[in-house]
């Protein structure tokens, strides 16, 4: 895990899954994004989110794509009481590990 001010980057599967589950998020693969076909674009579906062109993934499927695409997970380090509004994250190409 690498910390830069309030932002944290990690490739650790347990950290990523814990972050998502604390927010009741589930992994999905987008089939289309802004009317364009995309490959294995992954993201999280939070309660109330609607992604009509998304396919639910198991955690194993999600992490297979995550590792194959050599991504890292970048998120904001926020207090526990702010979890509900702390859904800011992104996947980006791996800079380490």
C-alpha positions as CSV (number, residue, x, y, z in Angstrom):
1,X,0.0,0.0,0.0
2,X,1.4,3.4,-1.0
3,X,0.1,6.6,0.7
4,X,0.1,10.1,-1.0
5,X,-1.5,12.6,1.3
6,X,-5.1,11.3,1.7
7,X,-4.9,9.0,-1.3
8,X,-3.9,5.4,-1.0
9,X,-2.9,3.1,-3.9
10,X,-3.0,-0.7,-3.4
11,X,-3.0,-4.0,-5.3
12,X,-3.8,-6.0,-2.2
13,X,-7.0,-8.1,-2.9
14,X,-8.1,-8.2,0.7
15,X,-7.8,-4.5,1.2
16,X,-9.8,-3.8,-2.0
17,X,-12.5,-6.3,-1.2
18,X,-12.8,-5.0,2.4
19,X,-13.1,-1.4,1.1
20,X,-15.9,-2.4,-1.3
21,X,-17.8,-4.6,1.2
22,X,-17.7,-1.8,3.8
23,X,-19.7,0.2,1.3
24,X,-21.9,-2.7,0.2
25,X,-20.4,-2.5,-3.3
26,X,-20.1,-5.4,-5.7
27,X,-17.7,-5.9,-8.6
28,X,-19.0,-5.6,-12.2
29,X,-17.6,-5.6,-15.7
30,X,-18.9,-3.0,-18.1
31,X,-19.8,-4.1,-21.5
32,X,-20.4,-0.6,-22.8
33,X,-19.3,2.8,-21.5
34,X,-20.9,5.9,-23.0
35,X,-22.3,3.9,-25.9
36,X,-18.9,2.4,-26.8
37,X,-17.9,-1.3,-26.4
38,X,-15.2,-1.7,-23.8
39,X,-13.0,-4.7,-23.0
40,X,-12.7,-5.7,-19.4
41,X,-13.5,-2.4,-17.7
42,X,-14.2,-3.1,-14.1
43,X,-15.8,-1.0,-11.4
44,X,-18.0,-1.3,-8.3
45,X,-21.8,-1.2,-8.2
46,X,-23.0,0.6,-5.1
47,X,-26.5,0.3,-3.7
48,X,-28.8,2.3,-5.9
49,X,-26.3,2.4,-8.9
50,X,-27.7,1.3,-12.2
51,X,-25.4,0.1,-14.9
52,X,-27.7,-1.6,-17.6
53,X,-24.7,-2.8,-19.6
54,X,-22.8,-4.3,-16.6
55,X,-22.2,-7.9,-15.8
56,X,-21.9,-9.0,-12.1
57,X,-18.6,-10.6,-11.3
58,X,-17.5,-12.9,-8.5
59,X,-14.5,-11.6,-6.6
60,X,-12.3,-14.2,-8.3
61,X,-13.3,-13.1,-11.7
62,X,-12.9,-9.4,-10.7
63,X,-9.3,-10.0,-9.4
64,X,-8.4,-12.1,-12.4
65,X,-9.1,-9.0,-14.6
66,X,-7.6,-6.7,-12.1
67,X,-4.3,-8.6,-12.1
68,X,-4.3,-9.4,-15.8
69,X,-4.8,-5.7,-16.7
70,X,-2.1,-4.8,-14.1
71,X,-4.3,-2.3,-12.3
72,X,-4.0,-0.6,-8.9
73,X,-6.8,0.7,-6.8
74,X,-6.6,4.3,-5.7
75,X,-9.0,5.6,-3.0
76,X,-9.4,8.4,-0.5
77,X,-8.4,7.8,3.1
78,X,-11.5,8.9,5.0
79,X,-12.8,8.5,8.6
80,X,-15.1,5.5,9.2
81,X,-18.1,7.7,9.8
82,X,-17.8,9.1,6.3
83,X,-18.0,5.7,4.7
84,X,-21.4,6.3,3.0
85,X,-20.0,9.4,1.2
86,X,-16.6,8.0,0.7
87,X,-17.1,6.1,-2.6
88,X,-14.4,8.0,-4.5
89,X,-12.0,5.6,-6.1
90,X,-10.4,4.7,-9.4
91,X,-8.6,1.9,-11.1
92,X,-5.4,3.0,-12.9
93,X,-2.4,1.3,-14.5
94,X,-0.1,-0.1,-11.8
95,X,2.8,2.1,-10.9
96,X,4.4,-0.5,-8.6
97,X,4.3,-4.2,-7.7
